[in-house]
């Protein structure tokens, strides 16, 4: 959240992609920072996916990410 908050303060649009497992932590940290980031939530886990599965996951949220950074 710190990185995306820093980008936002510099006027650079961004979007965090966070797995559902970390929703509570991401929301809490955002509140602590006083920042309402653009976040796209994806299924957990991430680390044990094959490159093809990761590509499919990314493809599935690409339009949402583009929409959030172009608002």
Residue pairs with C-beta under 8 A, 6 or more apart in sequence:
1 16
1 26
1 29
1 30
1 33
1 35
1 37
2 33
3 14
4 14
4 15
4 16
4 35
4 37
4 38
5 33
5 35
5 37
7 13
7 14
8 14
8 35
8 37
13 38
13 69
13 70
13 71
14 37
14 38
14 69
15 37
15 38
15 39
15 40
15 65
15 68
15 69
16 26
16 37
16 38
16 39
16 40
17 39
17 40
17 42
17 61
17 65
18 26
18 39
18 40
18 41
18 42
19 41
19 42
19 43
19 44
19 45
19 46
20 41
20 42
20 43
20 44
21 44
21 45
22 44
23 41
26 39
30 36
30 37
30 39
38 68
38 69
38 71
40 61
40 64
40 65
40 68
42 57
42 60
42 61
43 57
46 54
46 57
49 57
